[in-house]
């Protein structure tokens, strides 16, 4: 039997983060809940209206192309084309898109070659209720970028990883919020076995769905080939509830759309854009930041992904690490990372907080971690202090003092507490002498409770071990 090789190419649509739509002055607001309020004669396709190019949208596409190593204005210029097809939420009866002269050709991400990146306008959206369908044109005319890859992807995992990394880059650049639940990033997968007849799967709205749809199609193709069936070139939709793809229509070819140059828009040329400024404004990208964090802070790779997932979070951590180094010549970056990823981030996610606008400063966070590293504050006290600091923006020193959270390391005072705990828990003493070592942990816990979490647990353990002999 011939060895089977899965081949996947992705088409990714991304709504751009601009103030207005692609060809008119209507507000581009994906969060608008009232239908048909951000509309005008241009984006609803009234006869006689003329579109105007949104320069910011073009710049966002060009910057992504530069970030991915693509060639911008590869043919010396770029133009828009009309893509003709009918759909109820496409008010013009055609879509202004790009065909043979896209803004970007080439590029690479995760070892996957980028074919092209072009710019077009989005369609509206349909809501199906009972026997009727309602159309909302708020999204119609929104700037929509399409990234097309070569068929270089060989596994479902690789496809999902590509999409996740692209989303990180889009967010770092400020190109798009790329929120898949809101439809700001939509994926389509072109799937085949051994470069045979390909099938396009649409309606993919999560990276898990990308993975599962590709896995399903691979098994479906393999089963068809085993039984001698012919694979049909078609468009299929992903049904997440059933975990299957379903046939929607036979796949159109480019000539079915009858592309021709958009007569109402002039060509665009490179000299109209400050390409050097766009390139200079590209920040350190996620993969670059991960590599540096692993090298500078001794992070594990898995932790580097967590910290750099959000640009604001990565910048907060890095500033806190810099502050910690100022406070301690041998900074404990592992301790900083632990409090950052577990305590701080866990607290923020629980309360729906973001790093942008956070009252807690990186400097104050670093100060608290430094106090923990020096034994001035215990684990319990640090958690209580952090909770207060996040709510109020107070400094670590003021919070620890105000809340009386300084760790008690006075040996005489701790021994007095230990003696009291032993007197109150004679059974634990007997159990320890019988070889039940967990009794020691019990006694230390009792002493920490007595001291309201401010005792030095390591020193308490030493004292109990001595008293229990």
C-alpha positions as CSV (number, residue, x, y, z in Angstrom):
1,X,0.0,0.0,0.0
2,X,1.3,3.5,-0.9
3,X,2.5,5.5,2.1
4,X,0.0,8.2,2.9
5,X,1.0,11.7,3.5
6,X,-1.4,14.3,4.9
7,X,-1.0,17.7,3.2
8,X,-2.6,20.8,4.5
9,X,-2.6,24.5,3.5
10,X,-4.4,27.1,5.5
11,X,-6.4,30.2,4.5
12,X,-6.8,32.5,7.5
13,X,-9.1,35.6,7.5
14,X,-8.3,38.3,10.1
15,X,-10.4,41.4,10.8
16,X,-8.1,44.3,11.2
17,X,-8.0,46.6,14.2
18,X,-8.9,50.0,12.6
19,X,-11.1,52.8,13.6
20,X,-13.2,52.7,10.4
21,X,-14.2,50.2,7.8
22,X,-12.2,49.4,4.7
23,X,-13.8,51.8,2.1
24,X,-15.9,54.2,4.1
25,X,-16.1,56.2,7.4
26,X,-18.4,53.8,9.3
27,X,-17.1,52.7,12.7
28,X,-15.4,49.3,12.6
29,X,-16.7,47.9,15.9
30,X,-16.9,44.1,16.3
31,X,-18.4,44.6,19.8
32,X,-21.5,46.5,18.5
33,X,-24.6,44.4,19.5
34,X,-27.3,46.5,17.8
35,X,-27.7,45.3,14.2
36,X,-27.3,47.6,11.2
37,X,-26.2,50.8,13.0
38,X,-22.6,51.1,11.7
39,X,-23.7,51.3,8.1
40,X,-23.8,53.8,5.2
41,X,-24.6,53.8,1.5
42,X,-21.0,52.8,0.6
43,X,-20.7,49.6,2.8
44,X,-24.3,48.6,2.0
45,X,-23.6,48.8,-1.8
46,X,-25.9,51.6,-2.9
47,X,-25.6,52.5,-6.5
48,X,-23.4,55.5,-7.4
49,X,-21.3,55.3,-4.2
50,X,-17.6,55.4,-4.4
51,X,-15.1,53.6,-2.0
52,X,-12.0,55.2,-0.5
53,X,-9.0,53.1,0.6
54,X,-8.3,52.9,4.4
55,X,-4.6,53.6,4.5
56,X,-4.2,52.3,8.0
57,X,-5.6,48.9,7.0
58,X,-3.1,48.7,4.1
59,X,-0.2,49.6,6.6
60,X,-1.2,46.8,9.0
61,X,-1.1,44.2,6.2
62,X,2.3,45.6,5.0
63,X,3.7,45.5,8.5
64,X,2.7,41.8,9.0
65,X,4.2,41.0,5.7
66,X,7.5,42.6,6.7
67,X,7.4,40.8,10.1
68,X,7.0,37.4,8.4
69,X,9.8,38.1,5.9
70,X,7.5,38.6,2.9
71,X,8.0,40.9,-0.1
72,X,5.7,43.9,-0.1
73,X,4.5,45.4,-3.4
74,X,6.1,42.4,-5.2
75,X,5.0,43.6,-8.6
76,X,5.9,47.2,-7.9
77,X,2.3,48.1,-7.2
78,X,-0.8,46.5,-5.8
79,X,-4.4,46.8,-6.8
80,X,-7.9,45.8,-5.8
81,X,-10.2,43.5,-7.8
82,X,-13.9,42.6,-7.9
83,X,-14.7,39.1,-6.8
84,X,-18.2,38.4,-8.2
85,X,-20.5,36.1,-6.3
86,X,-24.0,36.3,-4.7
87,X,-24.7,35.7,-1.0
88,X,-27.5,37.4,1.1
89,X,-25.0,39.1,3.4
90,X,-22.9,40.5,0.5
91,X,-24.7,43.8,-0.3
92,X,-22.9,44.7,-3.4
93,X,-23.3,41.4,-5.1
94,X,-19.5,41.4,-5.3
95,X,-16.6,41.7,-2.9
96,X,-13.7,44.1,-3.3
97,X,-10.6,41.9,-2.9
98,X,-7.2,41.3,-4.4
99,X,-6.3,38.7,-7.1
100,X,-3.1,38.9,-9.1
101,X,-1.4,41.9,-7.4
102,X,-1.6,41.3,-3.7
103,X,0.2,43.5,-1.1
104,X,2.5,40.7,0.1
105,X,4.0,37.6,-1.5
106,X,6.1,35.1,0.4
107,X,7.2,34.9,4.0
108,X,7.6,32.1,6.6
109,X,6.2,31.2,10.0
110,X,7.1,28.1,12.0
111,X,8.8,26.7,8.9
112,X,5.6,27.0,6.9
113,X,5.9,29.1,3.7
114,X,3.4,32.0,3.2
115,X,2.0,32.2,-0.3
116,X,0.4,35.6,-0.1
117,X,-1.2,38.1,2.2
118,X,-3.9,40.3,0.6
119,X,-6.6,42.7,1.7
120,X,-10.3,42.7,1.1
121,X,-13.6,43.7,2.7
122,X,-15.7,41.5,4.9
123,X,-19.3,40.5,4.3
124,X,-22.1,41.0,6.7
125,X,-23.5,38.3,9.0
126,X,-26.7,36.2,9.0
127,X,-28.8,35.1,12.0
128,X,-31.1,32.2,11.4
129,X,-34.3,32.1,13.5
130,X,-37.0,29.6,12.7
131,X,-38.1,30.0,9.1
132,X,-36.4,33.3,8.5
133,X,-32.8,34.7,8.2
134,X,-31.9,38.2,9.4
135,X,-29.0,40.1,7.9
136,X,-26.7,42.4,9.9
137,X,-24.5,44.7,7.8
138,X,-22.4,46.1,10.7
139,X,-19.5,43.9,9.7
140,X,-20.0,44.5,5.9
141,X,-17.0,46.4,4.6
142,X,-14.8,45.8,7.6
143,X,-11.1,45.5,6.6
144,X,-10.3,41.8,6.2
145,X,-6.8,40.4,5.7
146,X,-6.3,36.9,4.2
147,X,-3.1,34.9,4.8
148,X,-2.7,31.9,2.5
149,X,0.0,29.3,3.2
150,X,1.7,26.8,0.9
151,X,0.6,23.2,1.5
152,X,3.5,22.6,3.8
153,X,1.7,21.4,6.9
154,X,1.9,17.7,7.6
155,X,0.0,17.2,10.9
156,X,-3.0,18.5,12.6
157,X,-0.8,19.6,15.5
158,X,1.4,21.6,13.2
159,X,-1.7,23.4,11.7
160,X,-3.0,24.3,15.2
161,X,0.5,25.5,16.3
162,X,0.8,27.7,13.2
163,X,-2.6,29.3,13.9
164,X,-1.7,29.9,17.6
165,X,1.7,31.5,16.7
166,X,0.1,33.7,14.0
167,X,-2.5,35.0,16.6
168,X,0.3,35.9,19.0
169,X,2.1,37.9,16.3
170,X,-1.1,39.6,15.3
171,X,-1.7,40.7,18.9
172,X,1.9,41.8,19.4
173,X,1.8,44.0,16.3
174,X,-1.7,45.4,17.2
175,X,-2.9,44.1,13.8
176,X,-6.0,42.5,15.3
177,X,-7.4,41.3,18.6
178,X,-7.8,38.0,16.6
179,X,-10.6,36.8,19.0
180,X,-11.9,33.7,17.4
181,X,-15.1,33.6,19.4
182,X,-16.0,37.0,17.9
183,X,-15.1,35.9,14.4
184,X,-12.1,38.2,14.2
185,X,-9.9,35.3,13.1
186,X,-11.4,32.5,11.0
187,X,-9.6,29.5,9.6
188,X,-10.1,27.3,6.5
189,X,-8.1,24.2,5.8
190,X,-7.3,22.7,2.4
191,X,-6.7,19.1,3.0
192,X,-5.5,16.3,0.8
193,X,-3.6,13.0,0.9
194,X,-0.5,12.7,-1.2
195,X,-1.3,16.0,-2.9
196,X,-4.4,14.4,-4.4
197,X,-7.9,16.1,-4.7
198,X,-8.2,18.6,-1.9
199,X,-11.2,19.4,0.2
200,X,-11.7,22.8,1.9
201,X,-13.1,22.9,5.4
202,X,-14.8,26.1,6.5
203,X,-16.4,27.3,9.7
204,X,-13.4,26.6,11.9
205,X,-13.5,28.9,14.9
206,X,-11.0,27.4,17.4
207,X,-7.5,25.8,17.2
208,X,-9.0,22.6,18.7
209,X,-11.5,22.6,15.9
210,X,-8.7,23.1,13.3
211,X,-6.9,20.1,14.8
212,X,-10.0,17.9,15.0
213,X,-11.3,18.8,11.5
214,X,-8.0,17.9,9.9
215,X,-7.8,14.6,11.8
216,X,-11.4,13.8,10.8
217,X,-10.8,14.6,7.1
218,X,-7.6,12.5,7.0
219,X,-9.5,9.5,8.3
220,X,-12.4,10.2,5.9
221,X,-10.0,10.5,2.9
222,X,-8.1,7.3,3.9
223,X,-11.3,5.3,4.3
224,X,-12.5,6.5,0.9
225,X,-9.3,5.5,-0.8
226,X,-9.3,2.1,0.9
227,X,-12.8,1.4,-0.5
228,X,-11.9,2.7,-4.0
229,X,-14.1,5.8,-3.8
230,X,-13.1,9.1,-5.5
231,X,-12.4,12.2,-3.5
232,X,-14.6,15.1,-4.7
233,X,-13.2,18.6,-4.7
234,X,-15.7,20.4,-2.4
235,X,-16.2,22.8,0.4
236,X,-17.2,21.2,3.7
237,X,-18.2,22.7,7.0
238,X,-17.1,21.6,10.5
239,X,-19.8,20.5,12.9
240,X,-18.1,20.8,16.3
241,X,-21.0,19.2,18.2
242,X,-20.9,16.0,16.1
243,X,-17.2,16.1,15.5
244,X,-17.6,15.7,11.7
245,X,-17.4,17.6,8.5
246,X,-20.5,18.0,6.3
247,X,-20.6,18.7,2.5
248,X,-21.7,22.3,1.6
249,X,-21.0,22.7,-2.1
250,X,-18.6,21.8,-4.8
251,X,-15.5,24.0,-4.7
252,X,-15.3,27.0,-7.0
253,X,-12.2,27.8,-9.0
254,X,-10.9,31.3,-9.4
255,X,-12.5,31.8,-12.8
256,X,-15.9,31.1,-11.3
257,X,-15.6,34.5,-9.5
258,X,-15.0,36.4,-12.7
259,X,-12.3,38.6,-11.2
260,X,-11.6,42.0,-12.9
261,X,-9.7,45.1,-11.7
262,X,-11.8,47.3,-9.3
263,X,-12.7,50.3,-11.5
264,X,-13.4,52.7,-8.6
265,X,-10.0,52.3,-6.9
266,X,-6.6,53.4,-8.1
267,X,-3.5,51.1,-7.9
268,X,-1.3,51.5,-4.8
269,X,2.5,52.1,-5.0
270,X,5.2,51.6,-2.4
271,X,6.3,55.2,-2.4
272,X,3.0,56.2,-0.8
273,X,4.0,54.3,2.4
274,X,6.8,54.7,4.8
275,X,8.0,51.1,4.7
276,X,11.1,51.8,6.8
277,X,9.0,53.3,9.6
278,X,6.6,50.3,9.5
279,X,9.5,47.9,9.7
280,X,11.2,49.9,12.6
281,X,7.9,49.7,14.5
282,X,7.8,45.9,14.6
283,X,8.4,44.9,18.2
284,X,10.3,41.9,19.4
285,X,8.1,39.0,18.2
286,X,6.9,36.2,20.4
287,X,9.4,33.6,19.3
288,X,12.3,36.0,19.8
289,X,11.0,37.0,23.2
290,X,10.7,33.3,24.2
291,X,14.2,32.5,23.2
292,X,15.6,35.5,25.1
293,X,13.5,34.7,28.3
294,X,14.8,31.1,28.3
295,X,18.4,32.4,28.0
296,X,18.2,35.3,30.4
297,X,15.8,34.0,33.1
298,X,16.5,30.2,32.9
299,X,12.9,29.5,32.0
300,X,11.6,26.2,30.7
301,X,10.2,26.4,27.2
302,X,6.7,25.7,28.5
303,X,6.9,28.6,30.9
304,X,8.2,30.9,28.2
305,X,5.1,30.3,26.2
306,X,2.9,31.1,29.2
307,X,4.7,34.4,30.0
308,X,4.9,35.7,26.4
309,X,1.4,34.7,25.3
310,X,0.3,38.2,26.0
311,X,2.5,41.1,25.1
312,X,1.5,43.3,28.1
313,X,2.1,40.3,30.4
314,X,5.5,39.7,29.0
315,X,6.5,43.3,29.3
316,X,5.3,43.4,33.0
317,X,7.3,40.3,33.8
318,X,10.4,41.7,32.1
319,X,10.2,45.0,33.9
320,X,9.6,43.2,37.2
321,X,12.7,41.0,36.5
322,X,14.8,44.1,35.9
323,X,13.6,45.7,39.2
324,X,14.3,42.4,41.0
325,X,17.9,42.5,39.7
326,X,18.3,46.0,41.1
327,X,17.1,44.8,44.6
328,X,19.1,41.6,44.6
329,X,22.5,40.9,43.0
330,X,21.5,37.2,42.7
331,X,17.8,37.6,41.7
332,X,15.6,34.5,42.1
333,X,13.9,34.6,38.7
334,X,12.3,31.2,39.4
335,X,10.5,32.6,42.4
336,X,9.4,35.6,40.4
337,X,8.1,33.4,37.7
338,X,6.2,31.2,40.2
339,X,4.4,34.2,41.8
340,X,3.8,35.7,38.4
341,X,2.2,32.6,36.7
342,X,0.4,31.1,39.7
343,X,-0.5,33.8,42.3
344,X,-0.7,37.0,40.3
345,X,-2.1,35.7,37.0
346,X,-4.5,33.3,38.8
347,X,-5.9,36.2,40.8
348,X,-6.2,38.4,37.7
349,X,-8.0,35.7,35.6
350,X,-10.4,35.1,38.5
351,X,-11.4,38.8,38.6
352,X,-11.2,39.3,34.8
353,X,-8.3,41.7,35.0
354,X,-5.8,42.7,32.3
355,X,-2.2,43.7,32.6
356,X,-3.0,47.0,30.8
357,X,-4.4,49.3,33.5
358,X,-3.3,47.0,36.4
359,X,-2.8,49.0,39.6
360,X,0.1,46.8,40.8
361,X,3.4,48.0,39.3
362,X,6.2,45.7,38.2
363,X,8.5,47.5,40.7
364,X,6.1,46.8,43.7
365,X,5.7,43.2,42.5
366,X,9.4,42.7,42.4
367,X,9.8,44.2,45.9
368,X,7.4,41.7,47.3
369,X,9.2,38.8,45.6
370,X,12.5,40.1,47.0
371,X,11.1,40.2,50.5
372,X,10.0,36.6,50.1
373,X,13.4,35.6,48.8
374,X,15.1,37.2,51.8
375,X,12.7,35.5,54.3
376,X,11.1,38.7,55.3
377,X,7.7,37.6,54.2
378,X,6.4,34.0,54.2
379,X,4.3,32.3,51.5
380,X,1.0,32.9,53.2
381,X,1.8,36.5,54.0
382,X,3.0,37.1,50.4
383,X,-0.4,35.9,49.0
384,X,-2.3,38.2,51.4
385,X,0.0,41.1,50.5
386,X,-0.3,40.5,46.8
387,X,-4.1,40.5,47.0
388,X,-4.1,43.9,48.7
389,X,-1.5,45.3,46.4
390,X,-3.4,44.3,43.3
391,X,-6.6,46.0,44.6
392,X,-5.0,49.2,45.8
393,X,-1.7,49.6,44.0
394,X,0.1,49.9,47.4
395,X,3.8,49.2,47.8
396,X,5.1,45.9,49.2
397,X,6.8,47.5,52.2
398,X,3.7,49.5,53.2
399,X,1.4,46.5,52.8
400,X,3.5,44.1,54.8
401,X,3.8,46.6,57.6
402,X,0.2,47.7,57.6
403,X,-1.1,44.1,57.5
404,X,1.6,42.9,60.0
405,X,2.8,40.2,57.5
406,X,6.5,40.2,58.4
407,X,7.7,36.7,58.8
408,X,8.7,35.8,62.3
409,X,12.2,34.3,62.4
410,X,13.0,35.0,66.0
411,X,14.1,31.5,67.3
412,X,13.1,32.2,70.9
413,X,9.6,33.4,70.0
414,X,9.1,30.5,67.6
415,X,10.2,28.0,70.2
416,X,7.7,29.4,72.7
417,X,5.0,28.9,70.1
418,X,6.2,25.3,69.4
419,X,6.2,24.4,73.1
420,X,2.6,25.7,73.3
421,X,1.5,23.6,70.3
422,X,3.1,20.5,71.7
423,X,1.4,20.9,75.0
424,X,-2.0,21.3,73.2
425,X,-1.4,18.3,70.9
426,X,0.1,15.4,73.0
427,X,-1.3,12.8,70.6
428,X,0.8,14.2,67.8
429,X,3.9,13.8,70.0
430,X,3.0,10.2,70.7
431,X,2.4,9.5,67.0
432,X,5.7,11.0,66.0
433,X,7.5,8.8,68.5
434,X,5.7,5.8,67.0
435,X,7.3,6.7,63.6
436,X,4.4,8.7,62.1
437,X,6.5,11.4,60.5
438,X,3.5,13.2,59.1
439,X,2.8,14.4,62.7
440,X,5.7,16.8,62.2
441,X,4.0,18.4,59.3
442,X,0.8,18.6,61.3
443,X,2.5,20.4,64.2
444,X,4.2,22.9,61.9
445,X,0.9,23.7,60.3
446,X,-0.7,24.3,63.7
447,X,2.1,26.6,64.7
448,X,1.8,28.6,61.4
449,X,-2.0,28.9,62.0
450,X,-1.2,30.2,65.5
451,X,1.2,32.7,64.1
452,X,-1.4,33.7,61.3
453,X,1.0,32.5,58.6
454,X,3.9,34.8,59.6
455,X,6.1,32.1,61.1
456,X,9.2,30.9,59.3
457,X,8.2,27.3,58.4
458,X,11.7,26.0,57.9
459,X,12.9,27.3,61.3
460,X,9.7,26.0,62.9
461,X,10.4,22.5,61.5
462,X,14.0,22.6,62.9
463,X,12.7,23.6,66.3
464,X,10.0,20.9,66.4
465,X,12.5,18.2,65.2
466,X,14.8,19.2,68.2
467,X,12.0,19.3,70.7
468,X,10.6,15.9,69.5
469,X,13.8,14.0,70.1
